[in-house]
Amino acid sequence: MRTMKKRIPIARENFAKAGRSHQITLLEGDAGQILRELEPGFDLIFMDAAKGQYIHWLEDAVRLLNPEGILFRIMFFRRAS
């Protein structure tokens, strides 16, 4: 799910370059709203959001996963210079 309009075409281009456009569905809009509306059945959910937002979406993300599904969350740490 992307809300940053300028990054949507870049994401689509990267999916195509990887040859995976047919396997990836890019959902555009507010993540909280979209997550509430989706039906369960996902094998993988990749969450890339501001650190403070994960907790707001965790319950819905877990609900959407298949029993053997994977919830992958990305988090970067920066070292102070």
TAPESUL-V636839 format. One record per backbone hydrogen bond with DSSP energy under -1.0 kcal/mol. CO is the residue of the C=O (numbers start at 1). NH is the residue of the N-H. E is the energy in kcal/mol with one decimal. If there is no record, write none. Layout:
((CO & NH & E) (CO & NH & E))
//
This chain:
((2 & 29 & -2.2) (3 & 5 & -1.2) (4 & 7 & -1.9) (7 & 11 & -2.4) (8 & 12 & -2.4) (9 & 13 & -2.4) (10 & 14 & -2.4) (11 & 15 & -2.3) (12 & 16 & -2.1) (13 & 17 & -2.7) (14 & 18 & -1.8) (15 & 20 & -2.7) (16 & 19 & -1.4) (20 & 23 & -2.1) (20 & 24 & -1.1) (27 & 2 & -1.9) (30 & 34 & -2.5) (31 & 35 & -2.9) (32 & 36 & -1.4) (33 & 37 & -1.1) (34 & 38 & -1.3) (42 & 66 & -3.1) (43 & 70 & -2.4) (45 & 72 & -3.2) (47 & 74 & -2.2) (50 & 53 & -2.5) (53 & 56 & -1.0) (54 & 57 & -1.2) (54 & 58 & -1.4) (57 & 61 & -2.5) (58 & 62 & -2.7) (59 & 63 & -2.0) (60 & 64 & -1.8) (64 & 41 & -2.4) (64 & 42 & -2.5) (66 & 69 & -2.5) (70 & 45 & -2.4) (72 & 47 & -3.5))
//
